[in-house]
Amino acid sequence: MIKIKYQIPGFLAGFIALFLGFVFTGCIGGGGEDVAVDPSGQYLLAPPDGSTPGSGTDDPDPISAEGCSSSDPNHMCIGIKFVVYKDANENPVMTREEASSLIAKVNGLWQQCNIAFQIDEYQAVNPVAYGLTYSSGAQSQTTQIRSTFSNNTTFLVVVTGPWSSSYIAWTAMPGSVPYGVVACAEYGDDRVTIAHELGHYLGLDHHSTQTNLLYYIAYPTSTALTATQCSAARNTTMDYWQQMLR
């Protein structure tokens, strides 16, 4: 996967993003699935300072990923099945602890909507045992991956091996099955990318503001959600995902 490592002046990065956004809009977010790719337009760009997408200061005291239920009647806690691929040496691309830490950081972003996620099930799998490809072919198997691991009681997040393409994540929007987030190993541990993709799971489309979590480029500062987005995400949860609530 190509990642931009050099510094791009802010004004130039903004112009490039805007231009490519017009060029590639037909490939992002329309219809039943969201595509997040790297590095331009329909892509998630490395931020202008050259840091890794989604990096930066973590939110303070994020809600635990091991249990997010609350006595607050307005709080929504959604269960996740978190699946990671194992390589030929049986090493998972993410450990249970790493997955839990990631979702806790994701919760730090979604707490502005009083929505949180918890890992109900962590599963490290050998993809070959399921007729799936560990690495370069995984991006072409997103439907098969989601069909294999999804269920009717939890959200699904799958992190595969690295992809040898510009695509980094797919998410099925509500109303289009099979459901689930599928991300490559390079971005599967990035809080902004996963929080962004869960936003699509909750029915949100891309947003035009760079600081918004649903902006199509994963800047470290792309973390905000509007009251309208929060309301839409909560309504989608009640319309589609009540069985996932804890």
N, C-alpha and C positions, 0 to 999 in steps of 0.2 A: 504494500500500500504506500502511496506517495504521501508524505507529510511535509508541510512547509516548515523549514527550520530557520530561515533567515527572517530578518525584521522587515516588515512592510509598513510604510508610513500610513497612519490612520486614514487620512483622506483618500489615499489610493486604494487601500483595502476596502473602504466603504464603496467606492466607485465600482471596483471589480465585482464585489458581492452583488451590488444592485444590478449591474449589467448582466451578470451570469444568472441572476435570479430570473430576469425576464427571459433569457434564452432557454433555461431549463425547467421552467415551471411545470411544463406538461409531464415531467418525470417525477415530481415530488408531490406527495400528500393527497393527490386526487384519488377518487374511487375508494376501494376498500382497503388499501394498504398505504403505509407511509414508507418512503425510502429515504434513508439518510446515508449520504456517501461523501467521499473525500477525494479531491480537495476543492471543488468550485461549483457555484450555482446550486445544483441539486445536492451539493456536497456539504459536509460539515468541515469548515476550514479550521486549520490551526490559527489561533488568534494572532493579531499583528505583532505582539511582542515575542512570538516564536515559541511560546510555552505550549505544553500539551493541551489539547482541547479539554475544557472542563476543569482544568487544574486551578489552583488558587486556594484562598483561605476557606476552610470548611466552616459550615454553620456551627455555632456553639450549641452544645448540649442537644444533639439530634435525638429524636425519639428512637428507642431501641428497635432493632429489626427482629428481635426474638420474641417480642410481645408488645403490640401497640394498642391493645384494647384500653378503653378509658371509661370512667364513670360519666364523662361529659356526653350527654345525649346527642350533641351535634358532631361529635368526633366520629370519623369513619376510619376503620381499620380493615385493610384488605389483605387477605392471605395470598402468598406467592409460593409457587413451586419453582425452585431455582435449580436448573440443570446445567451442569458444566461437562465439557468433554475431557476425556483423559487422552494423553498422547500414547505413543507406542511403548513408553516406559511406565505406563500406568500413573503418570503424574497429572493431576487435574489442573486445568488452566487457572482455576481459582479454588482455594480451600474454603471450607465452611466458614471459617473465621473471616476470611477476606470478603466472602459474599455478604456475611452479616454486617461487616463494617461498611461495605458499599451501600446497602439498603438503609443503614442508619443515616448515612450522609444524604441519600435520596430523601429520606424523611425530613431532614433538615430543610430541604427545599420545598417540600409539599406541605409543611406545617402551616404555611400562610393560608392554605385552604382548609385547614383542620382535617387533612387527609394523611394517612400514614399506611405503611405496608409492613408486614411481618413475614418472615420465612417460615412457612408451615412444613415444607419439605425441601431438603437439599439432596441432590442426587448427582454423583459423579459417574459418568457412563463411558463405556468404550463404544464410540459411534459405529464402529465396524460391526458390532454385534447386532445393531439395528438396521444394517444395510445402508449406513450413512458414511459420509466422508469427513475425516477429521479437519482438514484444512482447506485447500484451494477450491474444492468443489462445493463446500458447504453453502456458499451464498446462492447457489442454484437449487438448493434443497430446502428452502425455507418452508414451503408448504408441507413437505414430507416430515420435516423436523417438528413442526407444530402439530401435525396430525399424530405423530408418534408419542409426544409427551404431554399434550394438553388434556385437561379434564374439565368437569363442570363445577368444580368447587374452589378452584384457585386460579389466580392469574399465573401466567407462565413466562419465565425469563430463561432463555437458553443462551449460554456463551460457548461458542465453538472454538476451534483452533483459528489461527490467523488466516485471512483471506488474501489471495493474490489478485485483488481487484480493487476498484475504488469504492465499492459498496461496503458499508460498515454495519448497518442494522436495518432490520425490517420489522414492522409492527402492523398487525391486522387491526383495522378500525372496527368499532362496533357495527354489527350487521354484516360483517364479512368473515366467514369461517375458513379455515381453522384459526383460532385466536392465539396470540402469543408474541412476545418480543424475541427476536433472534439477533444476536450481536456477535461480532468477531472478537477474538481475544484482545486485540490491540485497544479496543474501545470498550470492551465489556466491563472493565473495572472503573469506568469514568462516570462520576456521579451525574454530571450534566447530561451526558448522552442517555443514560438509563432513565433518569427522571424525565427527560424530553420524550423518550419513547413510551413511557408509562402514561404521559399526557395524551398521546394518541390512543392508547388503550382506553383512556377515559373520554374519548370522543373529541379531543381538541385538535384543530388543524394548525398549520403554521401561522406565526404572527409576524407582522412586519417590523416590529420594534426590536432593535438589536439587544436590548437588555432583557427581553422576555425569554422565558425558559423554552418557549415553542418557536423561537427564531431558528431558521434553518441552518445557522452556523453556530457551533457549540463554543462560544466564547466563555471564558471563566465568569464573566459578569452577566451572562445570559441566564438569570435566575429568577426574575420577577414573574408573577402571575397576577392578572387583573381580577377584580371582583367578578366580572362577567365570566372569565374563564373558570374561576373557582365554582361559581354557581352551575355552569355547564357541566363541569366534571362531576360535581355532586349529583346533579340530575341524571347524568349518564349512569352513574353507579347504581342509583335506585331503579333506573329503567332496565339495565342490562345485567348488573353484577351483584344483586342482593345476596345471592348464594355464596359470594366470595367474602362477604362482610363477617367480621369476627367480633 
